[in-house]
Amino acid sequence: MTKDLRIKSSAFDGTMRAPNRAMLRAVGLTDEDFKKPMIGVADTESEVTPCNIHMGSLSRRAKEGARDAGAVPFLFHTITVSDGISMGTPGMRYSLPSRDIIADSIETVVGAENFDGLVAFGGCDKNIPGCMIAIANAEIPSVFVYGGTIAPGHLNGKDIDLVSVFEGVGKHNNGDITDAELKAIECAACPGAGACGGMYTANTMASAIEALGMSLPGSSSHPAESSEKEVDSEEAGRAVMNLLENGIYPKDIMTKEAFENAITVVMVLGGSTNAILHLLAIAHAIEVDLTIDDFDRIQKKVPHLADLKPSGRFVMEDLYKVGGVQAVMKMLFEAGYLHGDCMTVTGKTIAENLKDAPSLKEGQEIIAPLDNPKRKDGPLIILKGNLSPEGSVAKVSGVKVKVHTGPARVFDTEEEATAAVMKNEINEGDVLVIRFVGPKGGPGMPEMLSISSILVGKGLGEKVALLTDGRFSGGTHGLVVGHIAPEAQVGGPIAFLKDGDLVTIDSEKKQLTFDVSEEELEQRRAHWVAPPLYKKGVLGKYAHNVTSASRGAVTDYLNRD
């Protein structure tokens, strides 16, 4: 006889619930099914992006696993958007808000349908943290499954990816490649299903979530189009039943120590700056006291080891072939960098999971040894100063310039800044500033991959600094600083920058400053009027509710000042 594990689905007991059961009978449930736990399977399948186009088959595998384990699975869908397709267009404003829409939609279905457990599938940058925020808010036993990385494209004997196309635009504008060469890059960059292949935001967040303990071992490394990913998906359906049987909830897994493990892995792998934003938001949802100062603390003691794109040579599939994230975690745990007693969705601790995990293959070049790191501390640094009192974020992997001082070239839109770059109006030594693109000001905190890639393609990646209160893609590299807080829209100092002001980025002192006296700053502030907040539709709701990037750009009111 099936063990009765019902928690929320017990709401369907009793004669008063006959109408509820009648509706469920219409979708195929029987008397025997009402004795079983009900598991939601959140599917982000979509034809708008290769990251998620294959998710339907994976989510059905999770249903099979849950059903085989004695549950009744229910498949439902939520949205996704493609950052890569919307990049450099007004559509990019919808990217970060989609994270919260996804989280809210999953939580809504889970709560309304009284599910006992959840398997959530994410494949692109925002539906991964969106799923995790939903898991935190739903407060039922849950497992996250990553849709997997795309295979690299191949052109002229070299691996290429989506970022190669953005950088190709800069090279083309510079006259370094022809129309035909740019078209060849475009056609070869993305060969199939899966998320962008470097250590960009999707692969960064998948790795962080595996280190957090919320996905099965290996999930972040298995390529999208692999048999391992299919097995991973099916096992997730079984795993959520194990969590339910043992009473293991997300709060038991996502502890402060677990977040420290996630941050450690992100630093070692040279992950995306967006990880800071998203991990803060997930921690907020699960009510763990995590701040940007925790990232600063861990950055000081954790080395950067991975030679992964965008600043390195390799992609996620290459890491998978030499042992994957589990092998990296095993090395870090054995060296004392990870908390081994943290619980995971396997029902075992990190230490127990890693006991039988593979070690990194001998002779591999992707992960440097701990005694000879690419950088002795982490590559994601928090900068503060009179230009960013609440903090800003820079990714310094591969960047040789430690200190840059130059005159500000200030733009209030990305379009105007891009036009200036394409017209060769930005000079070596300049500090290009794009403001009023923060969480409220954008609204939606768009990413600046397009313009940063054009700068790299034109040979200005470390000769021109790029600052913004918006975000950067995980594929961005070069002398860039984002997440400047407070943002311009709310009267942060970046709002009062003027052309010609000298700005200094000092990655060694972790400072972001501009050479304007407090008296002059006060005079500028006294004559400043904030632009009106956007009011219409989704972006209007977002603009009026979202918090600072330094707090994860969250939109609910939990612990809000």
C-alpha positions in Angstrom: 0.0 0.0 0.0 1.3 3.5 -0.8 2.6 5.4 2.2 0.4 8.4 2.9 2.8 11.4 2.7 0.2 14.0 2.0 0.8 17.5 3.4 -1.0 20.2 1.4 -3.0 17.8 -0.8 -4.8 16.6 2.4 -6.9 19.8 1.7 -8.8 17.5 -0.6 -10.0 15.2 2.2 -13.6 15.1 3.4 -17.0 15.4 1.9 -16.8 19.1 1.6 -14.0 18.6 -0.9 -15.9 16.5 -3.4 -16.1 19.4 -5.9 -12.3 19.8 -5.7 -11.8 16.1 -6.3 -14.3 16.2 -9.2 -12.1 18.7 -11.0 -9.1 16.5 -10.4 -10.9 13.4 -11.7 -11.4 15.4 -14.9 -7.7 15.6 -15.4 -7.2 11.8 -14.8 -6.9 11.2 -11.0 -8.5 8.2 -9.4 -9.4 7.2 -5.8 -5.9 5.7 -5.4 -4.3 8.9 -6.5 -5.9 10.9 -3.8 -3.8 8.9 -1.3 -0.6 10.0 -2.9 1.5 13.2 -2.7 0.9 15.7 -5.5 4.1 17.0 -7.1 4.2 20.1 -9.3 6.6 20.1 -12.2 7.3 23.7 -13.4 8.4 23.7 -17.0 10.0 26.7 -18.7 9.9 25.2 -22.2 9.7 27.9 -24.9 10.4 28.4 -28.5 11.8 32.0 -28.0 15.2 30.8 -26.9 17.5 27.8 -27.5 18.1 27.8 -23.7 14.6 26.4 -23.1 13.5 24.8 -26.4 14.2 21.3 -25.2 12.7 21.6 -21.7 9.4 19.8 -22.5 11.1 16.4 -22.9 13.1 16.9 -19.7 10.1 17.9 -17.6 8.2 14.8 -18.8 11.2 12.7 -17.6 10.7 14.3 -14.1 7.1 13.4 -14.2 8.0 9.8 -14.9 10.5 9.8 -12.0 7.9 11.3 -9.5 5.2 8.8 -10.7 7.6 5.8 -10.3 8.4 7.0 -6.8 4.7 7.0 -5.8 3.5 10.5 -6.5 1.0 12.2 -8.7 2.9 14.7 -10.9 1.3 17.8 -12.5 3.0 19.6 -15.3 2.5 23.4 -15.6 4.3 26.1 -17.5 5.7 29.5 -17.0 7.4 32.1 -19.1 11.0 32.8 -20.2 12.7 35.5 -22.2 16.0 35.5 -24.0 18.6 38.0 -22.9 20.7 37.3 -25.9 17.9 38.1 -28.3 16.7 41.2 -26.4 20.2 42.5 -25.8 20.8 46.0 -27.0 17.1 46.6 -27.6 14.3 48.1 -25.4 13.2 44.5 -24.8 16.2 44.0 -22.4 14.3 46.1 -19.8 12.0 43.1 -19.4 14.8 40.6 -18.6 15.3 41.2 -14.8 11.6 41.7 -14.2 10.9 38.3 -15.8 12.8 36.7 -12.9 10.2 37.9 -10.4 7.3 37.2 -12.8 8.6 33.6 -13.1 9.0 33.3 -9.3 5.5 34.7 -8.6 3.9 32.5 -11.3 5.4 29.3 -10.0 4.6 30.1 -6.4 1.0 31.0 -7.4 0.4 27.6 -9.0 2.1 25.7 -6.2 0.1 27.5 -3.5 -3.3 27.5 -5.3 -3.1 23.8 -6.2 -1.8 22.7 -2.8 1.1 20.8 -4.1 3.2 18.8 -1.7 6.5 19.0 -3.6 8.0 20.8 -6.6 10.5 20.1 -9.4 11.4 23.3 -11.2 13.3 23.5 -14.5 15.3 26.5 -15.5 17.6 27.0 -18.5 18.1 30.7 -19.2 19.6 33.5 -17.0 16.4 34.7 -15.3 14.3 31.6 -15.0 17.0 29.9 -13.0 16.9 32.4 -10.1 13.2 32.8 -10.7 12.7 29.1 -10.0 14.8 29.3 -6.9 13.0 32.3 -5.5 9.7 30.4 -6.1 11.1 27.4 -4.3 12.1 29.6 -1.3 8.7 31.2 -1.1 6.7 28.0 -1.7 8.2 26.3 1.3 7.7 22.7 0.2 10.3 20.0 -0.6 11.8 21.0 -3.9 14.5 20.2 -6.5 15.9 22.4 -9.2 16.9 21.0 -12.5 19.2 23.0 -14.9 18.4 22.5 -18.6 22.1 22.4 -19.4 24.7 24.2 -21.5 24.8 24.5 -25.3 27.6 22.9 -27.2 30.2 25.4 -28.6 30.0 26.5 -32.2 32.9 25.9 -34.4 34.4 28.2 -37.0 37.8 28.0 -38.7 39.1 25.4 -36.2 38.1 27.5 -33.1 35.2 27.3 -30.6 32.9 30.3 -30.7 29.7 31.3 -29.0 27.1 34.1 -28.8 29.6 36.6 -27.3 31.7 36.0 -30.4 28.9 37.5 -32.4 28.6 40.7 -30.3 32.4 41.2 -30.4 32.2 40.5 -34.2 30.0 43.6 -34.5 32.7 45.7 -33.0 35.3 44.2 -35.3 33.1 44.8 -38.3 32.5 48.4 -37.3 36.3 48.8 -36.9 36.8 47.4 -40.4 38.6 44.3 -39.2 36.2 41.8 -40.6 34.0 41.7 -43.7 30.2 41.3 -44.0 30.7 37.7 -45.0 33.0 37.0 -42.0 30.5 38.5 -39.6 27.7 36.4 -41.2 29.8 33.2 -40.8 30.2 33.9 -37.1 26.5 34.6 -36.7 25.6 31.3 -38.4 28.0 29.1 -36.5 27.8 30.5 -32.9 24.7 28.7 -31.5 24.5 25.1 -32.9 21.5 23.8 -30.8 19.6 23.7 -27.6 21.0 24.9 -24.3 22.2 28.0 -22.4 25.1 30.1 -23.6 28.2 28.0 -23.2 30.8 30.0 -21.3 30.8 30.8 -17.6 28.1 33.3 -18.2 25.0 33.9 -16.1 23.1 30.6 -16.7 26.1 28.3 -16.2 27.2 30.5 -13.2 23.8 30.2 -11.5 23.5 26.5 -12.2 26.9 25.9 -10.6 25.9 28.1 -7.7 22.7 26.2 -7.1 24.5 22.9 -7.2 26.9 24.2 -4.6 23.9 25.5 -2.7 22.6 21.9 -2.5 19.4 22.5 -4.4 20.1 20.4 -7.5 21.3 16.9 -7.9 25.1 16.3 -8.2 26.2 16.9 -11.7 23.1 18.8 -12.8 24.9 22.0 -13.6 27.5 20.3 -15.8 25.5 17.9 -17.9 25.1 19.4 -21.4 21.5 20.2 -22.6 21.6 17.5 -25.3 23.0 14.6 -23.4 21.6 11.3 -21.9 23.0 12.4 -18.6 20.6 15.4 -18.6 17.7 13.1 -19.3 18.7 10.9 -16.3 19.2 13.9 -14.1 15.7 15.1 -14.9 14.1 11.8 -14.1 16.1 11.4 -10.9 14.9 14.8 -9.7 11.3 13.5 -9.7 12.4 10.7 -7.4 14.5 12.9 -5.3 11.6 15.3 -4.4 9.8 12.3 -3.0 12.8 11.3 -0.9 12.8 14.9 0.5 9.1 14.6 1.3 9.5 11.3 3.0 12.3 12.7 5.2 10.8 16.1 5.9 13.6 18.0 4.3 12.6 21.5 3.2 14.4 24.3 1.3 15.1 26.1 4.6 17.0 23.0 5.8 19.2 23.2 2.7 19.6 26.9 1.9 21.4 28.0 5.0 24.0 30.8 5.4 26.8 28.3 5.1 25.2 26.9 1.9 25.2 30.4 0.4 28.9 30.7 1.3 29.5 27.5 -0.6 27.7 28.9 -3.6 29.7 32.1 -3.5 33.0 30.2 -3.2 32.2 28.1 -6.3 31.2 31.2 -8.2 34.5 33.0 -7.3 36.6 29.9 -8.2 34.9 29.5 -11.6 35.1 33.2 -12.4 31.3 33.5 -12.7 29.0 36.2 -13.8 28.4 39.5 -11.8 24.7 38.7 -12.0 25.3 35.9 -9.4 25.6 38.6 -6.8 22.3 40.1 -7.7 20.5 36.7 -7.8 22.0 35.1 -4.8 21.1 38.1 -2.7 17.5 37.8 -4.0 17.3 34.0 -3.3 18.7 34.6 0.2 16.2 37.3 0.8 13.4 34.9 -0.2 14.6 32.2 2.1 15.2 34.7 4.9 19.0 34.2 5.1 21.0 37.3 6.1 23.2 37.7 3.1 24.7 41.0 2.0 27.2 42.3 -0.6 29.7 42.5 2.3 29.6 38.7 2.5 30.7 38.5 -1.2 33.6 40.9 -0.3 34.6 38.8 2.7 34.7 35.5 0.7 36.3 37.1 -2.3 39.4 38.0 -0.3 40.1 34.4 0.6 39.0 32.3 -2.4 41.2 32.0 -5.5 40.1 32.2 -9.1 41.0 28.9 -10.8 38.9 28.5 -14.0 40.1 29.3 -17.5 36.6 29.7 -18.8 35.0 32.2 -21.1 34.4 35.1 -21.3 37.9 36.0 -20.1 39.4 32.4 -20.5 39.6 29.8 -23.3 37.1 27.1 -22.4 33.4 26.5 -22.1 31.1 24.6 -19.8 31.1 21.5 -21.9 34.9 21.4 -21.6 34.6 21.5 -17.8 32.0 18.7 -17.9 34.5 16.5 -19.9 37.1 16.8 -17.1 34.9 16.1 -14.2 32.4 19.0 -14.0 31.4 21.2 -11.0 31.3 18.2 -8.7 35.1 17.5 -9.3 35.8 21.2 -8.6 33.8 21.1 -5.4 35.6 17.9 -4.4 38.9 19.6 -4.7 37.6 22.7 -2.8 36.1 20.6 0.0 39.3 18.6 0.4 41.2 21.8 0.7 38.9 23.2 3.3 37.0 25.8 1.2 33.5 24.3 1.5 31.2 23.6 4.4 30.8 19.8 4.1 28.0 19.4 6.6 25.4 21.3 4.6 22.3 19.3 3.6 21.4 18.8 -0.1 18.4 17.6 -2.1 19.9 14.1 -2.2 19.1 13.8 1.5 22.8 13.7 2.1 25.4 16.3 3.0 27.8 18.0 0.7 30.6 15.9 2.2 28.6 12.7 1.7 27.9 13.5 -2.0 31.5 14.4 -2.7 32.9 11.2 -1.2 32.2 9.2 -4.4 32.4 12.2 -6.8 35.0 12.1 -9.6 38.3 14.0 -9.2 39.5 16.3 -11.9 41.1 14.5 -14.8 44.9 14.4 -14.8 46.5 16.8 -17.2 43.4 19.0 -17.7 44.0 22.7 -18.3 40.6 24.2 -17.4 41.0 24.4 -13.6 44.3 25.6 -12.3 45.8 24.0 -9.1 45.2 25.7 -5.8 48.9 26.4 -5.4 49.1 28.2 -8.8 45.8 30.0 -9.3 44.9 32.4 -12.1 44.3 35.0 -9.3 45.0 34.5 -5.6 41.6 36.0 -4.7 38.2 36.1 -6.3 37.5 38.0 -9.6 34.1 39.5 -8.5 34.8 42.5 -6.4 32.6 45.0 -4.6 33.7 48.6 -5.1 32.5 51.4 -2.8 33.2 55.1 -2.7 31.6 58.5 -3.2 30.3 57.3 -6.6 28.8 54.1 -5.2 28.1 54.4 -1.5 26.0 51.2 -1.4 28.4 49.3 -3.6 29.0 48.4 -7.2 30.3 45.2 -8.9 33.3 44.6 -11.1 34.6 41.4 -12.7 38.3 41.7 -13.0 39.3 38.2 -14.4 41.6 38.7 -17.3 41.7 42.5 -16.7 45.3 43.8 -16.5 44.4 47.4 -15.6 44.3 47.8 -11.8 43.6 51.5 -11.6 42.0 53.7 -14.2 41.4 57.5 -14.0 39.8 59.3 -16.8 37.2 61.9 -17.8 33.5 61.0 -17.6 31.6 60.7 -20.9 28.0 60.6 -19.5 24.9 59.3 -21.3 21.4 58.7 -20.0 20.6 55.9 -22.5 22.5 52.9 -23.9 21.4 53.9 -27.4 23.1 57.3 -27.2 26.3 55.8 -25.8 26.4 53.1 -28.4 26.0 55.6 -31.2 28.9 57.6 -29.8 31.1 54.5 -29.7 30.2 53.5 -33.2 31.0 57.0 -34.5 34.4 56.8 -32.8 33.6 59.6 -30.5 34.8 57.8 -27.4 38.6 58.0 -26.9 41.2 55.9 -25.1 41.3 56.8 -21.4 37.6 57.9 -21.3 35.2 56.6 -18.6 32.0 55.9 -20.5 29.0 56.2 -18.1 25.5 54.9 -18.9 23.0 55.9 -16.1 19.2 55.9 -15.4 19.2 52.2 -16.4 19.1 50.8 -12.9 16.3 48.7 -11.4 13.9 51.7 -11.2 15.4 53.9 -13.8 15.5 51.5 -16.7 13.2 50.3 -15.6 14.4 46.8 -15.3 18.2 47.2 -15.0 19.1 46.1 -18.6 22.4 44.5 -19.4 25.1 46.3 -21.4 26.7 43.3 -23.2 26.1 44.8 -26.6 28.1 48.0 -26.0 30.8 46.3 -23.9 31.4 43.7 -26.6 31.6 46.4 -29.2 34.3 48.1 -27.2 36.2 44.9 -26.9 35.8 44.3 -30.7 37.1 47.7 -31.4 40.2 47.1 -29.2 39.0 49.4 -26.4 38.1 46.7 -23.8 40.7 47.9 -21.3 41.4 51.4 -22.7 37.9 52.7 -22.0 36.2 52.1 -18.7 32.4 51.5 -18.8 30.3 52.3 -15.7 26.6 51.9 -15.3 23.8 51.6 -12.7 22.5 48.8 -15.0 23.9 45.3 -15.3 26.3 43.4 -17.5 25.9 40.1 -19.1 27.8 37.1 -17.8 29.5 37.2 -21.2 30.9 40.7 -20.6 34.6 41.2 -20.0 36.8 44.2 -19.9 37.1 47.3 -17.7 33.5 47.5 -16.6 31.7 48.3 -13.4 27.9 47.8 -12.9 25.2 47.7 -10.3 26.2 51.2 -9.1 24.0 52.0 -6.1 22.2 54.1 -5.2 21.1 54.3 -8.9 20.6 57.6 -10.7 16.8 57.4 -10.6 16.7 57.7 -6.8 19.3 60.4 -6.6 22.5 58.4 -6.2 25.7 60.2 -6.9 26.0 58.8 -10.4 23.0 61.1 -11.2 25.2 64.2 -10.6 28.2 63.2 -12.8 29.0 65.6 -15.5 31.1 65.3 -18.7 34.8 65.9 -17.8 34.6 64.9 -14.1 37.5 62.7 -13.3 36.5 59.2 -12.3 38.8 56.6 -10.7 38.3 52.8 -10.6 40.7 51.2 -8.2 40.3 47.5 -8.1 43.1 47.1 -5.6 41.6 49.5 -3.0 38.1 48.4 -4.1 37.1 52.0 -4.7 34.9 53.8 -7.2 35.2 57.6 -6.8 34.9 60.9 -8.7 36.9 64.0 -8.1 34.1 66.4 -7.0 34.0 68.1 -3.7 31.1 67.5 -1.3 30.1 71.2 -1.6 30.0 71.0 -5.4 28.0 67.7 -5.1 25.5 69.3 -2.8 25.0 72.2 -5.3 24.3 69.8 -8.1 22.0 67.8 -5.9 20.0 71.0 -5.0 19.1 71.7 -8.6 18.3 68.1 -9.6 14.8 66.8 -10.2 14.2 63.0 -10.5 12.7 61.9 -13.8 9.2 60.5 -13.4 9.0 56.8 -12.8 7.7 54.6 -15.5 4.0 53.8 -14.8 2.6 51.5 -17.4 2.1 47.7 -17.2 4.7 45.2 -16.0 7.6 47.7 -16.1 5.6 50.3 -14.2 4.7 47.8 -11.4 8.4 46.8 -11.3 9.7 50.4 -11.2 7.5 51.3 -8.2 8.3 48.1 -6.2 11.9 47.1 -6.9 14.6 47.7 -4.3 18.3 48.6 -4.8 20.7 46.4 -6.7 22.7 46.2 -3.5 19.8 44.3 -2.0 19.2 42.0 -5.0 16.6 44.1 -6.7 13.8 42.3 -4.9 10.2 43.3 -5.3 8.4 42.1 -2.2 8.3 43.7 1.2 10.0 41.1 3.4 12.4 42.9 5.8 12.1 46.1 3.7 13.3 49.3 5.5 
